Amino acid sequence: MKKLISVLLLSVLGGALLPASAEIVVIVSKQNPATRMFSEQASQFFLGKSNLFTPVDQADGSAIRNEFYKKVADKDAAQVKALWSKLVFTGKATPPKEFPNSAEVKKAVAADPKAIGYIDKSAVDDTVKVILTLP
């Protein structure tokens, strides 16, 4: 019960920190040769359908995570969680490592040429490369 309350509180607080129409960008390391990607391609990595990239996720229950999956895959948090549960149970994939905020996601992606993540556009700097913008 405590965990549920914490998740709900974080969701509410996260929603207050992220504007409803924030632009989310998909990022890779500067060393990654990718330059562009379509939403459909990005969803493949974040839904365990391809292992060409190593996905890096935002915190479970965060507003940016919910908005990202809605925009890129037209799925809500429960659908994504169910999909990953099935993949993990069948041994087909390992879920993305989660980080608490865009700064930590950016740091993890910058350090790994195979990593792919998503952050708020305002958090982009020269340590990463934007390959997709989700309006």
ChimeraX attribute file (.defattr): number of C-alpha atoms within 10 A of each C-alpha:
attribute: neighborCount
match mode: 1-to-1
recipient: residues
	/A:1	6
	/A:2	7
	/A:3	8
	/A:4	9
	/A:5	10
	/A:6	12
	/A:7	16
	/A:8	14
	/A:9	14
	/A:10	17
	/A:11	19
	/A:12	14
	/A:13	13
	/A:14	18
	/A:15	17
	/A:16	11
	/A:17	12
	/A:18	15
	/A:19	12
	/A:20	11
	/A:21	8
	/A:22	15
	/A:23	17
	/A:24	21
	/A:25	21
	/A:26	24
	/A:27	30
	/A:28	31
	/A:29	24
	/A:30	18
	/A:31	14
	/A:32	18
	/A:33	11
	/A:34	13
	/A:35	12
	/A:36	13
	/A:37	14
	/A:38	13
	/A:39	14
	/A:40	10
	/A:41	14
	/A:42	21
	/A:43	19
	/A:44	17
	/A:45	20
	/A:46	24
	/A:47	20
	/A:48	20
	/A:49	13
	/A:50	15
	/A:51	14
	/A:52	11
	/A:53	19
	/A:54	22
	/A:55	26
	/A:56	24
	/A:57	24
	/A:58	23
	/A:59	21
	/A:60	17
	/A:61	19
	/A:62	23
	/A:63	21
	/A:64	28
	/A:65	21
	/A:66	20
	/A:67	23
	/A:68	25
	/A:69	18
	/A:70	14
	/A:71	16
	/A:72	17
	/A:73	18
	/A:74	12
	/A:75	15
	/A:76	15
	/A:77	17
	/A:78	11
	/A:79	12
	/A:80	17
	/A:81	15
	/A:82	11
	/A:83	14
	/A:84	20
	/A:85	15
	/A:86	12
	/A:87	17
	/A:88	14
	/A:89	10
	/A:90	9
	/A:91	9
	/A:92	12
	/A:93	17
	/A:94	14
	/A:95	19
	/A:96	19
	/A:97	13
	/A:98	14
	/A:99	17
	/A:100	12
	/A:101	17
	/A:102	21
	/A:103	13
	/A:104	16
	/A:105	24
	/A:106	27
	/A:107	14
	/A:108	19
	/A:109	25
	/A:110	23
	/A:111	15
	/A:112	16
	/A:113	17
	/A:114	17
	/A:115	22
	/A:116	30
	/A:117	27
	/A:118	28
	/A:119	26
	/A:120	21
	/A:121	18
	/A:122	11
	/A:123	11
	/A:124	18
	/A:125	10
	/A:126	9
	/A:127	15
	/A:128	22
	/A:129	24
	/A:130	23
	/A:131	17
	/A:132	18
	/A:133	18
	/A:134	17
	/A:135	10
